[in-house]
Amino acid sequence: MIQLIERLKSRDYRYEVIIKLILTFLFLMFSQKFLQTLPANLGTVLPKIFKNSTISLMVILLIINWLVDPSILEKLKKGLTNKFFIVCFIYWLLHVVGLLYSSNTKEASFIIEKKLSLLFLPFIFASIQIEEESKLRIYKWFVCLLIFFSVTCLIYGFNNYLNTGDIKMFSLEFSLYIDIHRVVMSMYLTLGTYFVFELFSKKKISFYFLLVYLLISGVHVLLMASRLYMVVYVGFVYFLFYKYIPSKKIFYIASVCMIFLVISSIVVMFTTNKLFKSQIETIFTGKKTDAAYTNGVSERQYQWDAATALIKRHPFIGVGQGDVVDSLVKEYENMKWDIGYTHRYHAHNQYLQSFIGLGILGLLSLIAMIFYPFIFYKETPIEAKICSVLFGISMLTDNHTELQQSIIFMFLWLGMFINLYPKKESKSL
């Protein structure tokens, strides 16, 4: 304990601890179904403690730690002139401007508030330097969080299956007792694969640890059945094996084993789990208006058709960020799509969502922000480029700069990685 207190006197070590806390609290919100299984008092207290505002409190701690520094003016200057921060600021500022012509100002203001971490995290990381060993410890902490919560979610899903006899309780969001979108969890697990390979290459974990993580994460990504991320996960792991495993023999053996495992798992799930089967079959189906037969793919066709219609009518400045959902709902009503109208569906695509709300400038600024590591290719490390690709793909099927968990997760890593410098260029502030 004394040693820990001594270490906490170091501002750099406090950065590491706070980042670990932020990552931890991303997992500590619980689904309503899970809370209902707990004793009444516990089920009431937990949501009051672990919520989005708790994650925001951890970000505030990071800001306070950053502020308590004699060289604060130098850090302010560096943050304000950082190119990535400027790009993020432009995207956020467009939301503020969009507030001026939004009818639903309450919703527009809430969106602006949710996106503040999109500014704070790049600004802070622009003026601090995370050392290599600290970075690797953060990787390992996050990987351990993923293993713990993924395993316990699998146990939770299996327990629900035993209690109900319904195999679907072991898949999709039914396997999650934490309040997190299954696509977001798939994104976490996929990025975690890069971290375990990097830790393995730096001799921080054993090859067996790496394989255990791949097995757990692979099974869980498969069970959550995010069609896009199942493909991304398999392709990404294949790339990482090729990049990090020098022995071609091991690479080919691992590749064959992985392909066999994925194919056999899909076959088993397809033949035993009707919900999983429907998730795969929807790839080949068209629009469905009947609520009994609707699916994610057909719903997105309606959502994207409605989004395209709005974009054609408001291409330059959009409808205003606060009015996106209201405008989409009107389109659903005109299309006579009762499901979308009843559930008030958003665009389920961040690029379309930003285009509808903010016009062409909103779309371009979003692209510039997410794909910044490729625009400034020579200035950014491989970690930033990997995050850029993974996050950019995830936005094809959901609105990840509208979700607090996703905003903090994405811009913590992007802010950190974009501003990682080789040791010889590192400056102490």
Salt bridges, closest charged atoms under 4 A:
GLU6 OE2 - LYS9 NZ 3.09
GLU16 OE2 - LYS20 NZ 2.90
GLU16 OE1 - ARG137 NH2 2.83
ASP69 OD2 - ARG11 NH1 3.66
ASP69 OD2 - LYS75 NZ 3.10
GLU132 OE1 - LYS135 NZ 3.25
GLU132 OE2 - LYS202 NZ 2.90
GLU133 OE1 - LYS204 NZ 2.96
GLU173 OE1 - ARG182 NE 3.06
GLU198 OE2 - LYS202 NZ 3.01
GLU281 OE2 - LYS277 NZ 3.98
ASP305 OD2 - LYS287 NZ 2.58
ASP326 OD1 - ARG344 NH2 2.46
GLU331 OE2 - ARG313 NH2 2.34
GLU379 OE1 - LYS83 NZ 2.88
GLU383 OE2 - LYS135 NZ 3.01
ASP398 OD2 - HIS181 NE2 3.22
GLU402 OE2 - LYS115 NZ 3.30
